[in-house]
Amino acid sequence: MIVLELLAKGDLKNYLQNSRTNFSQYTLWNYCCQIASGMVYLSGKGFVHRDLAARNILLSENEVCKVSSSAFFFFEIDFFL
C-alpha cells in the first residue's frame, strides 16, 4: 500500500486558469521559487524530471507547490568510459 498526501487544490494549470482571483506578483514568484527549489532537490538526488509543466505541479491547501509526475522521472546515471 502507498499512502500519498492529499493535494486538495489540484494541479497548478487548472488552479490558475479556473481561479477567479487575480494573483499578485508575489504569489506567482513564490510558486516559481517553490518549483525551482523542488527541481534543485530532485537534481541533487540524481533525478531528471523531463516533463516540468504546470499540469505536473500540485498545490496543497496551504498553496505549497509539489513537483509531480506519473511516469516521467528518470534516474541520471553517469557513465565513465
Wavefront OBJ file of the C-alpha trace (Angstrom):
o trace
v 0.000 0.000 0.000
v 1.191 3.528 -0.793
v -0.038 6.460 1.261
v 0.036 9.800 -0.538
v -0.601 13.340 0.621
v -3.892 14.908 -0.436
v -3.199 17.986 -2.551
v -6.661 19.487 -2.499
v -6.169 22.372 -4.920
v -5.106 20.062 -7.741
v -2.681 20.943 -10.490
v -1.303 24.446 -10.960
v -2.505 24.795 -14.548
v -6.191 24.279 -13.715
v -5.893 26.249 -10.494
v -4.542 29.317 -12.303
v -6.996 29.023 -15.199
v -10.138 28.395 -13.136
v -9.479 30.686 -10.191
v -11.478 33.891 -10.118
v -8.797 35.786 -8.226
v -6.032 37.867 -9.716
v -2.757 36.518 -8.430
v -0.253 39.014 -7.100
v 3.272 39.067 -8.437
v 4.440 37.926 -5.015
v 2.204 34.825 -5.148
v 3.368 33.882 -8.654
v 7.003 34.497 -7.684
v 6.500 32.323 -4.601
v 5.177 29.485 -6.786
v 8.202 29.835 -9.087
v 10.643 29.712 -6.169
v 8.955 26.636 -4.677
v 9.051 24.828 -8.031
v 12.706 25.754 -8.575
v 13.537 24.528 -5.079
v 11.830 21.204 -5.811
v 13.750 20.815 -9.051
v 17.065 21.565 -7.301
v 16.217 18.891 -4.732
v 15.437 16.303 -7.427
v 18.585 17.189 -9.348
v 20.670 16.814 -6.199
v 19.257 13.322 -5.757
v 20.198 12.421 -9.344
v 16.706 12.564 -10.844
v 15.830 14.189 -14.152
v 12.167 15.180 -14.437
v 11.896 15.681 -18.241
v 8.306 16.932 -18.143
v 8.155 20.012 -15.957
v 4.871 21.756 -16.721
v 2.104 23.471 -14.762
v -0.016 20.324 -15.129
v 2.653 18.432 -13.129
v 2.746 20.866 -10.210
v 0.253 20.074 -7.448
v -0.935 22.551 -4.811
v -1.750 21.768 -1.209
v -4.477 23.534 0.729
v -1.843 25.992 2.025
v -0.645 26.666 -1.555
v 2.570 24.700 -1.187
v 3.770 23.561 -4.616
v 4.796 19.930 -5.108
v 6.567 18.724 -8.249
v 4.865 15.579 -9.510
v 4.608 13.307 -12.495
v 3.089 9.960 -13.215
v 5.778 8.399 -15.365
v 8.500 10.848 -16.265
v 11.095 10.514 -13.535
v 14.413 9.115 -14.633
v 17.463 8.395 -12.567
v 20.516 10.103 -14.010
v 23.396 7.652 -14.401
v 26.917 8.826 -15.060
v 28.834 6.652 -17.455
v 32.605 6.727 -17.354
v 34.481 5.419 -20.364
l 1 2 3 4 5 6 7 8 9 10 11 12 13 14 15 16 17 18 19 20 21 22 23 24 25 26 27 28 29 30 31 32 33 34 35 36 37 38 39 40 41 42 43 44 45 46 47 48 49 50 51 52 53 54 55 56 57 58 59 60 61 62 63 64 65 66 67 68 69 70 71 72 73 74 75 76 77 78 79 80 81
